[in-house]
Amino acid sequence: MKVPELWSRVNDKELSMDTKELDKAYVAGTYKRFPVEIVAGKGSVVKDPSGKEYIDMGSGIGVTAFGIADDKWQQAVTQQLSKVQHMSNLYYTQPCAELAKMLCERTGMSKVFFCNSGAEANECAIKVGRKYAADKYGASRFTVITLENSFHGRTLTTLAATGQDHYHELFQPLTPGFVSVPANDIIALEKAAGETNAAAVMIECIQGEGGVVPLDPQYIKEVRKFTEEHDIILIVDEVQTGNGRTGKLYSYMNFDIVPDVVSTAKGLGGGLPLGATLISDKCKDVLGFGDHGSTFGGNPACCAGAISVLSRIDDAFLSQVMAKSDYLFKTFTGAPGIESVTGTGLMIGLKTTKPASEVVAKCMENGVLCLTAKDKVRLLPALNIPMEILEKAAGIIKSACND
Ligand code: PLP
């Protein structure tokens, strides 16, 4: 059967088989996929070709902030698609300008650079950090200090920033000028910064891919104080933690600090590729004409969707996120088969007695899609997941941990 014919037969059982075969034959083998094909969905429920429903507790790894095929997001995107779906960055487009204004007003930052992914948002953040330091202190000040167990992306530079050796091994040489230090050890960070004449420090307030490991709040404050005192650019990677995920618009807002540069992506676009680097007043003129660019960055359809997402993440909405979070923490803490619960808001890691992969497989069998992060079961549901669906999913996860 020809491929286009297959596409039009979404309910045919054969499609699921053929999609898996096609994928295995033609898509680069970088992903270990679960044996499930998703063909449709609404909100926090998705369906496979047989019609089996799953509660989506992963939201595309924290991307579909308002769930699958969210009406308001869809409307914003399709309206924009019918006007202009793309325009080069040689011209002004309203959604891009509007979203940048919104991001600045909500964070106190001064400028935004748009791109398409988290890794690219971090690339830009690193460029800002390095150029700020080079402009002011000379070209020898370029080192970026990151934390062990961090994750900042898959490009060669963001891999270099990622403090996990196993990601590095096959791709040497990586971009030079990155040093990782143990998290929550301010003395180690200060020492490394002094020895390397550091330009920037980059942290995630909760290490997502690292196993949903929150940094010590006191440490976050100390890092801010130290970097401020030494004019070292503090970059906070909010790719996974951002856009309401932790009960604040950005996770750094939980700690009463203001970074110099913030990178974000994932949930911002609500399901379309969009990354953003938010640049504070201090660094706002670091990037000038020709210093950076992206063909798709600031795409009007992606930005229109993001405006719809961002405009709904207000205080009332964030308090609902926290109410759902409290419910999950209460449900899982001390439950049989669950050793610990980590995270904030709707970014939750469960250390289970059974291997996380077994729990996730059992959940899938029983109609719940969960993620893993290192040895944890990771939950990143849509921020607007209805309470009754969340309760159902939590029940299934709890029994899967204890079976
Ligand atoms: N930074 C963090 C904290 C992430 O969690 C991720 C992805 O999981 C990235 C960066 C990379 O984002 P992307 O896959 O969109 O490039």
Residues whose N, C-alpha, C, O or C-beta is under 5 A from the ligand:
A	BS01	PLP	S117 G118 A119 E120 F151 H152 G153 E204 G208 E209 D237 V239 Q240 A265
